[in-house]
Amino acid sequence: MKRLLSLLLVSFTFFSWASRPDAYPAFNDDQEMRYDDFVYQEYIETVLLYNVKDSLGFPMMRLGQGGRMRLHFDDLVGDFQRYSYTFIHCNFDWTPSQLSKQEYLVGFGDNFIDNYAFSFNTIVPYTHYQLEFPNSNVRFLKSGNYLLKVYANNDPNQVVLTRRFIIWEPIVSVPMQVRRPTVVEYRDEYQEVDFELNHRGYNIPYPFQDLHVVLVQNRRWDNAIYNLQPLFVRDGSLSYNYEYENLFLGGNEYRYFDTKDLITFQSRVSQIKFDTLFQVLVTPDQPRRFKTYSFWPDVNGQRVIRNVRDRNPHIDADYAMTHFRLFMPEPTDEGNIYVYGGLSDWRIDPKYMMRYNYRRGAYEAQILLKQGYYNYEYVLVRDGNAKVDPSFIEGTHYETENQYSVLVYHREMGQRYDRLVGFSSVNATEFY
């Protein structure tokens, strides 16, 4: 009973701003809005956007087929804040399209997020917000790329978060195959993604000018491949069977840990402590660069929020300061090491940068994360280069299971937007 009372007391004092009704920190409006997955305010955490039928799949739905998207996010101030949302239609390259809202939306262009709940019995207090769309207030008229924008205080300039998703039409089919590369020098470390566009019954008179094809690996936009042109044009079919241009590093199976229970140790958790909040040490890691490939199931870098002791993890799951440790005999002089994956929104951010501890001989990072099952990896970002390199720590293998998606955009003559006429996704598990 004494422990329970002390935990409850801490839950009301953990964040000083949560105890005052006017305690929201000054709004950070210094950052220009990005047409990307991004969080603009430090008190917003655990942003998830997915199709309600597939929480780990590509954030997409079919136009006019009754599909729904679901957004989750937490406000760690723990009070009520009025949030609104809107949608921005984008071109294939995620620049804003020329369409007005009236051309791609039915209903209201801006709406409030009314579904919220306060966290229950957690050490770290937060307010959880949830949104599903399309809904009675807004529906979509056009396929293509969309940016969901959430903002505060009824002010579109006070952007809180942005999230990408796509709406597609099943007009062209896209059979695809992931294979071991044809070129010998790439066969051990890369994967080749070949595919065709079957468009019989749908006229594409100028495929080299009017089509844009994008290849995406594991929902990552940072290493997506753009601007592939068809190699062969046949009646009703376009072939994209390249040898170089469609190669991805295979990478390695993602590391993982599970914090669904903060009382009993779960997978790859070696220590749990409590001071002002839960402290979790993920089982310390070693580099895998020179190790042989080994398979284990993963969720391709994503995360699943869950709490084994309660029914609704979105309001019952707690936050824990999660400690990562990567043993290396000395720090690298090539750049910085980051914790990377869905937990970082596939972005390089100082919040996820590791620092070398000479006493322990290891890189270390501590990140506030909600309870759940997480995939992650360690990546190198070289000095003067924003490109991430997972292979420096993790190694890379052609056998690695990855999810690949093909997006096909068509801008018909006279149109002012890129219509998303085809989508295909496959989990690559067999290679030859």
C-alpha positions as CSV (number, residue, x, y, z in Angstrom):
1,M,0.0,0.0,0.0
2,K,2.8,2.4,0.8
3,R,4.4,1.7,-2.6
4,L,1.1,2.4,-4.3
5,L,0.6,5.7,-2.5
6,S,4.1,6.8,-3.4
7,L,3.6,5.9,-7.1
8,L,0.4,7.8,-7.2
9,L,2.1,10.9,-5.6
10,V,4.9,10.7,-8.2
11,S,2.3,10.5,-11.0
12,F,1.0,13.9,-10.1
13,T,4.4,15.6,-9.8
14,F,6.5,14.0,-12.5
15,F,6.0,16.9,-14.9
16,S,5.7,20.2,-13.2
17,W,3.7,21.7,-16.0
18,A,0.9,19.1,-15.6
19,S,-0.2,20.4,-12.3
20,R,-1.3,23.8,-13.6
21,P,-4.2,24.5,-16.0
22,D,-2.1,27.1,-17.9
23,A,1.0,25.0,-17.8
24,Y,1.5,24.3,-21.6
25,P,5.1,25.3,-22.5
26,A,5.6,28.1,-25.0
27,F,4.6,26.9,-28.4
28,N,7.6,26.1,-30.6
29,D,6.8,27.7,-34.0
30,D,10.4,28.1,-35.2
31,Q,10.3,25.0,-37.3
32,E,8.9,25.2,-40.8
33,M,6.2,22.7,-41.6
34,R,7.5,19.6,-43.4
35,Y,5.6,17.4,-45.8
36,D,6.9,14.4,-43.9
37,D,6.3,12.4,-40.8
38,F,7.3,14.8,-38.1
39,V,6.5,15.9,-34.5
40,Y,7.0,19.6,-33.9
41,Q,6.4,19.8,-30.1
42,E,8.5,18.0,-27.5
43,Y,5.5,17.0,-25.4
44,I,3.9,15.0,-28.2
45,E,4.8,11.3,-28.1
46,T,3.9,7.9,-29.7
47,V,2.3,9.0,-32.9
48,L,0.8,6.1,-34.8
49,L,-1.1,6.2,-38.1
50,Y,-2.4,3.1,-39.8
51,N,-5.3,1.4,-41.6
52,V,-7.7,0.0,-39.0
53,K,-7.4,-3.4,-40.6
54,D,-3.6,-3.6,-40.5
55,S,-1.8,-1.6,-37.8
56,L,1.7,-2.7,-39.0
57,G,1.1,-2.3,-42.7
58,F,1.7,0.6,-45.1
59,P,-0.4,3.6,-44.1
60,M,-2.9,3.5,-47.0
61,M,-6.5,2.8,-48.0
62,R,-8.4,2.4,-51.3
63,L,-10.5,5.3,-52.6
64,G,-14.2,4.8,-52.0
65,Q,-13.9,1.3,-50.6
66,G,-15.0,2.0,-47.0
67,G,-11.5,1.8,-45.6
68,R,-10.5,3.9,-42.5
69,M,-7.3,5.3,-41.1
70,R,-6.7,5.7,-37.4
71,L,-4.4,8.2,-35.7
72,H,-3.1,7.9,-32.1
73,F,-0.9,10.3,-30.2
74,D,-0.1,11.3,-26.6
75,D,0.1,14.8,-25.0
76,L,2.5,14.5,-22.1
77,V,1.3,17.7,-20.5
78,G,-1.6,15.6,-19.3
79,D,-4.2,18.3,-19.6
80,F,-6.8,19.0,-22.3
81,Q,-5.7,20.8,-25.4
82,R,-7.9,21.7,-28.3
83,Y,-6.4,20.0,-31.4
84,S,-7.7,20.3,-35.0
85,Y,-6.8,18.5,-38.2
86,T,-6.8,19.0,-41.9
87,F,-5.5,17.2,-45.0
88,I,-3.1,18.4,-47.7
89,H,-3.1,16.7,-51.1
90,C,0.4,16.2,-52.5
91,N,2.2,15.3,-55.7
92,F,4.1,12.0,-56.1
93,D,7.2,13.6,-54.6
94,W,5.4,15.0,-51.5
95,T,5.2,18.6,-52.7
96,P,1.8,20.2,-52.3
97,S,-0.4,19.7,-55.4
98,Q,-2.3,22.4,-57.2
99,L,-5.7,21.2,-56.0
100,S,-7.9,23.2,-53.7
101,K,-9.5,21.5,-50.7
102,Q,-12.9,21.6,-52.4
103,E,-11.5,19.5,-55.2
104,Y,-10.2,16.6,-53.0
105,L,-12.4,16.7,-49.9
106,V,-16.1,16.5,-49.2
107,G,-17.3,18.1,-46.0
108,F,-15.3,20.4,-43.8
109,G,-11.7,21.1,-44.6
110,D,-10.7,21.6,-40.9
111,N,-12.1,19.7,-37.9
112,F,-11.6,19.2,-34.2
113,I,-10.2,16.0,-32.7
114,D,-13.0,15.2,-30.1
115,N,-11.9,11.7,-29.1
116,Y,-9.5,12.0,-26.1
117,A,-9.0,10.3,-22.7
118,F,-6.7,10.8,-19.8
119,S,-4.2,8.1,-18.9
120,F,-5.3,5.8,-16.1
121,N,-3.1,4.7,-13.2
122,T,0.2,5.7,-14.9
123,I,3.3,7.2,-13.4
124,V,3.7,9.5,-16.3
125,P,0.4,11.3,-16.9
126,Y,-0.7,12.0,-20.5
127,T,-3.8,12.7,-22.5
128,H,-4.4,10.3,-25.4
129,Y,-6.0,11.6,-28.6
130,Q,-7.5,9.3,-31.3
131,L,-9.0,10.1,-34.7
132,E,-10.5,7.9,-37.4
133,F,-11.1,9.1,-40.9
134,P,-12.9,9.3,-43.3
135,N,-15.8,10.2,-41.0
136,S,-19.1,12.1,-41.0
137,N,-17.2,15.4,-41.3
138,V,-14.8,14.7,-44.1
139,R,-14.4,12.3,-47.0
140,F,-11.9,12.0,-49.9
141,L,-12.6,12.5,-53.6
142,K,-9.1,11.9,-55.2
143,S,-6.4,9.3,-54.9
144,G,-2.8,10.3,-54.3
145,N,-0.5,11.3,-51.5
146,Y,-1.9,13.0,-48.4
147,L,-0.4,14.8,-45.5
148,L,-2.4,14.7,-42.2
149,K,-1.7,17.9,-40.3
150,V,-2.7,18.4,-36.6
151,Y,-2.5,21.8,-35.1
152,A,-3.3,23.4,-31.7
153,N,-5.6,26.3,-30.5
154,N,-7.5,26.5,-33.7
155,D,-4.4,28.1,-35.3
156,P,-3.1,26.3,-38.4
157,N,0.3,27.8,-37.8
158,Q,0.7,26.0,-34.5
159,V,1.5,22.7,-36.1
160,V,1.8,19.8,-33.7
161,L,2.5,16.8,-36.0
162,T,2.3,15.8,-39.6
163,R,1.8,12.3,-41.0
164,R,1.9,10.8,-44.5
165,F,-0.6,8.3,-45.9
166,I,-1.8,7.3,-49.4
167,I,-5.1,6.7,-51.0
168,W,-5.0,4.5,-54.1
169,E,-7.2,3.2,-56.9
170,P,-7.0,-0.5,-58.1
171,I,-6.6,0.4,-61.8
172,V,-3.3,-1.2,-62.7
173,S,-2.0,-4.4,-61.2
174,V,1.6,-4.6,-60.1
175,P,3.0,-8.2,-59.8
176,M,6.4,-7.9,-58.1
177,Q,9.3,-10.2,-57.2
178,V,12.2,-9.6,-54.7
179,R,15.2,-11.6,-55.6
180,R,18.9,-11.9,-55.0
181,P,20.7,-9.4,-57.3
182,T,21.7,-10.4,-60.8
183,V,25.0,-8.5,-60.6
184,V,27.6,-10.7,-58.8
185,E,29.2,-7.9,-56.8
186,Y,25.9,-7.1,-55.1
187,R,24.6,-10.6,-54.5
188,D,25.5,-11.0,-50.9
189,E,24.4,-7.6,-49.5
190,Y,21.5,-6.3,-51.6
191,Q,18.0,-7.2,-52.7
192,E,16.6,-6.6,-56.2
193,V,13.0,-5.6,-56.6
194,D,11.6,-6.4,-60.1
195,F,8.0,-5.7,-61.1
196,E,5.6,-5.1,-64.0
197,L,2.6,-2.8,-64.6
198,N,-0.3,-4.5,-66.2
199,H,-2.7,-1.8,-67.4
200,R,-4.8,-3.5,-70.0
201,G,-8.0,-1.6,-70.4
202,Y,-6.5,1.6,-69.0
203,N,-4.7,3.9,-71.5
204,I,-1.3,5.2,-70.7
205,P,-0.2,6.8,-74.0
206,Y,3.0,8.4,-72.7
207,P,4.4,6.2,-69.9
208,F,7.8,7.8,-69.9
209,Q,6.4,11.3,-69.3
210,D,3.2,10.6,-67.4
211,L,4.1,7.8,-65.0
212,H,6.0,8.0,-61.7
213,V,6.9,4.8,-59.9
214,V,8.2,4.8,-56.3
215,L,9.7,1.8,-54.4
216,V,9.6,1.8,-50.6
217,Q,11.3,-0.5,-48.2
218,N,9.7,-1.1,-44.7
219,R,7.6,2.1,-44.8
220,R,10.8,4.2,-45.0
221,W,10.7,7.2,-47.2
222,D,14.3,8.3,-46.6
223,N,15.7,5.5,-48.9
224,A,12.8,5.3,-51.4
225,I,13.7,4.9,-55.1
226,Y,12.1,7.4,-57.5
227,N,12.1,8.1,-61.2
228,L,12.4,4.5,-62.6
229,Q,11.4,4.3,-66.2
230,P,10.0,1.2,-67.9
231,L,12.7,-1.0,-69.6
232,F,10.3,-2.7,-71.9
233,V,6.9,-1.5,-73.2
234,R,4.5,-4.2,-74.4
235,D,0.8,-4.1,-75.2
236,G,-0.8,-3.5,-71.9
237,S,2.3,-4.1,-69.9
238,L,5.4,-2.2,-68.7
239,S,8.4,-4.1,-67.4
240,Y,10.8,-2.7,-64.7
241,N,13.4,-5.5,-64.5
242,Y,16.5,-3.6,-63.7
243,E,19.9,-4.8,-62.4
244,Y,21.2,-1.7,-60.6
245,E,18.6,1.0,-60.2
246,N,16.2,-1.1,-58.2
247,L,18.6,-2.4,-55.5
248,F,18.2,-2.0,-51.8
249,L,20.6,-2.9,-49.0
250,G,19.1,-6.1,-47.5
251,G,20.1,-4.9,-44.0
252,N,19.5,-7.3,-41.1
253,E,16.6,-8.5,-39.0
254,Y,15.6,-5.8,-36.5
255,R,16.6,-6.0,-32.9
256,Y,13.7,-6.0,-30.5
257,F,12.6,-5.7,-26.9
258,D,9.3,-5.9,-25.0
259,T,8.2,-3.7,-22.2
260,K,4.6,-4.8,-22.0
261,D,5.1,-5.7,-18.3
262,L,7.2,-3.4,-16.1
263,I,7.1,-5.7,-13.1
264,T,8.2,-9.0,-14.8
265,F,11.1,-9.0,-17.2
266,Q,10.0,-9.6,-20.8
267,S,12.0,-10.4,-24.0
268,R,15.4,-8.6,-24.1
269,V,14.9,-6.6,-21.0
270,S,17.8,-7.1,-18.5
271,Q,16.9,-4.6,-15.8
272,I,13.9,-2.6,-14.5
273,K,14.2,0.0,-11.8
274,F,12.0,2.7,-10.4
275,D,12.9,6.2,-9.1
276,T,10.7,9.0,-10.3
277,L,9.6,6.8,-13.2
278,F,10.3,3.4,-14.5
279,Q,13.9,2.9,-15.9
280,V,14.3,0.0,-18.3
281,L,17.6,-1.4,-19.6
282,V,17.4,-3.1,-22.9
283,T,19.7,-6.1,-23.0
284,P,23.0,-4.6,-24.1
285,D,23.9,-5.2,-27.7
286,Q,27.0,-6.0,-29.8
287,P,27.7,-5.0,-33.4
288,R,26.6,-7.6,-36.0
289,R,28.6,-6.2,-39.0
290,F,30.8,-9.3,-39.4
291,K,28.4,-11.9,-38.1
292,T,26.7,-14.4,-40.4
293,Y,23.0,-13.9,-41.1
294,S,20.5,-15.3,-38.6
295,F,16.7,-15.2,-39.0
296,W,14.2,-14.3,-36.3
297,P,10.7,-12.9,-36.8
298,D,10.3,-9.1,-36.6
299,V,7.8,-6.4,-37.5
300,N,10.1,-4.7,-40.0
301,G,11.1,-1.9,-37.7
302,Q,7.6,-1.0,-36.3
303,R,6.2,-1.0,-32.8
304,V,3.1,-2.3,-31.0
305,I,1.9,-0.5,-28.0
306,R,0.7,-2.9,-25.3
307,N,0.3,-3.4,-21.6
308,V,-0.2,-6.9,-20.4
309,R,-1.9,-5.9,-17.2
310,D,-4.7,-3.7,-18.6
311,R,-7.3,-3.7,-21.4
312,N,-6.7,-0.5,-23.2
313,P,-2.9,0.0,-23.8
314,H,-3.4,3.4,-25.4
315,I,-4.5,4.9,-22.0
316,D,-3.2,2.3,-19.6
317,A,0.3,1.8,-20.8
318,D,2.9,3.8,-18.9
319,Y,6.1,5.5,-20.2
320,A,9.5,4.3,-19.2
321,M,13.0,5.8,-19.6
322,T,14.4,3.1,-21.9
323,H,18.2,2.7,-21.9
324,F,20.1,1.4,-24.9
325,R,23.7,0.2,-24.7
326,L,25.9,-0.8,-27.7
327,F,29.3,-2.2,-26.7
328,M,32.2,-1.1,-28.9
329,P,35.9,-1.1,-27.9
330,E,36.3,2.5,-29.0
331,P,34.1,5.3,-30.5
332,T,34.0,5.6,-34.2
333,D,35.5,8.7,-35.8
334,E,33.3,8.3,-38.9
335,G,30.2,10.0,-37.5
336,N,27.4,9.6,-35.0
337,I,25.5,6.5,-33.9
338,Y,21.7,6.6,-33.6
339,V,18.9,4.4,-32.4
340,Y,16.6,4.1,-35.4
341,G,13.3,2.7,-36.6
342,G,9.6,3.3,-36.3
343,L,10.3,4.5,-32.7
344,S,12.2,7.4,-34.2
345,D,9.8,8.0,-37.1
346,W,12.7,6.8,-39.4
347,R,14.3,10.1,-38.7
348,I,17.7,11.3,-37.5
349,D,17.1,13.4,-34.4
350,P,19.3,14.4,-31.5
351,K,16.8,12.7,-29.2
352,Y,18.0,9.3,-30.5
353,M,21.7,10.0,-30.8
354,M,24.0,7.8,-28.7
355,R,27.0,9.0,-26.7
356,Y,30.1,7.0,-26.0
357,N,30.7,6.0,-22.3
358,Y,34.4,5.4,-22.0
359,R,34.0,3.8,-18.6
360,R,31.7,1.1,-19.9
361,G,33.2,1.0,-23.4
362,A,29.8,1.4,-25.0
363,Y,27.5,3.8,-26.8
364,E,24.5,4.7,-24.7
365,A,21.2,6.5,-25.2
366,Q,18.1,6.9,-23.0
367,I,14.7,7.5,-24.7
368,L,11.3,7.9,-23.1
369,L,9.1,5.2,-24.7
370,K,5.6,3.9,-24.1
371,Q,5.2,0.3,-23.0
372,G,5.1,-2.1,-25.9
373,Y,7.0,-4.4,-28.3
374,Y,9.6,-2.5,-30.3
375,N,11.9,-3.1,-33.3
376,Y,15.0,-1.0,-33.7
377,E,18.5,-0.9,-35.1
378,Y,21.7,1.1,-34.8
379,V,22.7,3.3,-37.7
380,L,25.7,5.5,-38.5
381,V,25.3,9.0,-39.9
382,R,28.6,10.1,-41.3
383,D,29.9,13.6,-40.7
384,G,28.6,16.0,-43.4
385,N,26.2,13.4,-44.8
386,A,22.5,13.0,-43.8
387,K,22.2,9.5,-45.2
388,V,21.8,6.7,-42.7
389,D,24.0,3.6,-42.9
390,P,22.6,0.6,-40.9
391,S,25.3,-1.8,-42.3
392,F,28.1,-0.2,-40.3
393,I,26.7,-1.7,-37.1
394,E,24.1,-4.2,-38.2
395,G,25.7,-5.7,-41.4
396,T,23.6,-6.4,-44.5
397,H,22.5,-9.6,-46.1
398,Y,20.5,-10.6,-49.1
399,E,18.5,-13.2,-47.0
400,T,16.9,-10.5,-44.7
401,E,13.1,-10.4,-44.7
402,N,11.8,-7.0,-45.7
403,Q,8.6,-5.5,-46.8
404,Y,8.6,-3.8,-50.2
405,S,5.9,-1.6,-51.7
406,V,5.4,-0.2,-55.2
407,L,3.4,3.0,-55.8
408,V,2.3,3.9,-59.3
409,Y,1.3,7.5,-60.1
410,H,-0.3,8.7,-63.3
411,R,-0.8,12.3,-64.3
412,E,-3.2,12.2,-67.2
413,M,-3.1,14.8,-69.9
414,G,-4.8,18.0,-68.6
415,Q,-4.9,16.9,-65.0
416,R,-3.4,18.9,-62.2
417,Y,-2.5,16.1,-59.8
418,D,-0.8,12.7,-59.6
419,R,-3.4,10.0,-59.5
420,L,-2.3,6.9,-57.5
421,V,-3.5,4.1,-59.9
422,G,-1.6,1.1,-58.5
423,F,-0.2,-0.2,-55.2
424,S,1.4,-3.5,-54.4
425,S,3.2,-4.7,-51.3
426,V,5.1,-8.0,-50.5
427,N,7.1,-9.4,-47.7
428,A,10.2,-10.9,-49.2
429,T,11.1,-14.2,-47.5
430,E,12.5,-16.4,-50.3
431,F,15.5,-15.5,-52.5
432,Y,17.3,-17.3,-55.3
